[in-house]
Amino acid sequence: MTIAEFFLRLATDPNFLDEYNSDERGELLNRELSDEDRRLLLSGDTDSLRVKVTAEFHVDGEKVAYHTVYTVPTVYVPPPPPPPETQF
């Protein structure tokens, strides 16, 4: 499992997150990540983590930023028009 997949699973699988939060000895990290990825994650070096996670995503053979792949599109819905004025 890559670091990016690990983060995504933590974000989307409540059972995995519960297991991670209750894993005091780090057995989950040992089981799921390579030694290199585990050291990087535990280092807390956010710049290196960002570079590594970004490099792990590929779309049609091209590297793209992780936030580009998993950004949810938003839709603008204009407010309804005001009611027509009534004449008295």
Secondary structure, DSSP 8 states (H G I E B T S, - for coil): --HHHHHHHHHH-HHHHHHHHT-TT-HHHHHHS-HHHHHHHHHT-HHHHHHHHHHH-EETTEE--HHHHT------------------
